[in-house]
Amino acid sequence: MEDSMSREKSGGWGETLRTVVYAVIIALFVRTFAYEPFNIPSGSMIPTLLVGDYLFVSKFSYGYSRYSLPFGLPLIPGRIFASEPERGDVIVFKLPADNETDYIKRLVGLPGDRIQVKSGVLHINGQPVERERLGPVKVTGFAGRTSEVTEYIETLPNGRRHLIREYSDEERSDNTREFLVPEGKYFFMGDNRDRSQDSRAQGRVGFVPRENLVGRAEFLFFSQNGEGAFWQFWRWPSTIRWGRLFDGIE
């Protein structure tokens, strides 16, 4: 009787262990080849993405590189099953400076493009990108200080439309030299134009190689306003931004 009970107990633990192992394998497979969750820690993509947003990134959108794998294991040479991103896509990529830090920005420059910012207006191949002024918006910053920013709808040459913010048109990154995007690389900018470190900062971000692309941001699955920790579920009724849940990312 005792031997029988011991075998049943052993079999129960074994079955539980196998279930856990299978679950981990499935989760790793989905994370590596399908969708990976990310959260937004900074305001560089406001108003499109807010601090406290959690989103899913499709790993299959542009094919796979070593940065599709856990820990960036060098098992994939270059990029396989590759497809070209579209101008206007919001993309997670590995920062070229260290190939480890995750950045999320909007793709504005394709290989061969000439990119320049003049008085806050993005120029692509010598042509100004259309932007429609929506009006001023009050924002609360450090220590509760309020300031005013201007929101625009920017329309890229392929017709993609999205919101951007400008504190003014005369900040440091509002007037740049002309950048020629090399073959196999891309030029990214944040939608919060005056509060984004992006490809305009050539010493920090610069041009992003194709193999550094992780995936395309698809939709939000959670969003919290920062007044409570993620694990404080009892505060969710007042801290979750309910209207942003499951929103697609344009």
Number of C-alpha atoms within 10 A of each C-alpha: 6 7 8 9 10 11 12 12 12 12 12 12 12 12 12 12 12 12 12 12 12 12 12 12 12 12 14 15 13 14 19 19 16 17 21 19 13 17 17 17 12 16 17 25 24 18 16 17 26 19 18 21 23 20 25 23 22 24 25 18 22 21 19 25 24 20 25 25 19 11 9 14 11 13 10 15 10 14 18 13 10 15 12 10 18 14 19 22 19 27 21 21 24 21 21 17 13 10 12 14 10 15 19 27 25 22 20 23 26 22 16 15 19 18 23 23 20 16 14 20 18 22 19 20 15 12 13 16 15 16 18 12 14 11 10 15 12 10 11 10 9 6 6 8 8 11 12 14 17 16 21 19 15 21 16 19 15 9 10 13 15 18 20 22 25 21 18 14 17 13 14 10 20 19 17 16 11 17 21 18 19 16 12 13 18 24 27 26 23 25 26 23 22 21 18 19 20 24 22 24 14 12 9 14 19 21 25 23 18 20 23 23 29 29 27 23 26 20 19 21 16 19 25 21 15 12 12 15 13 15 8 9 11 9 13 18 9 12 18 21 15 13 8 17 17 16 13 13 16 16
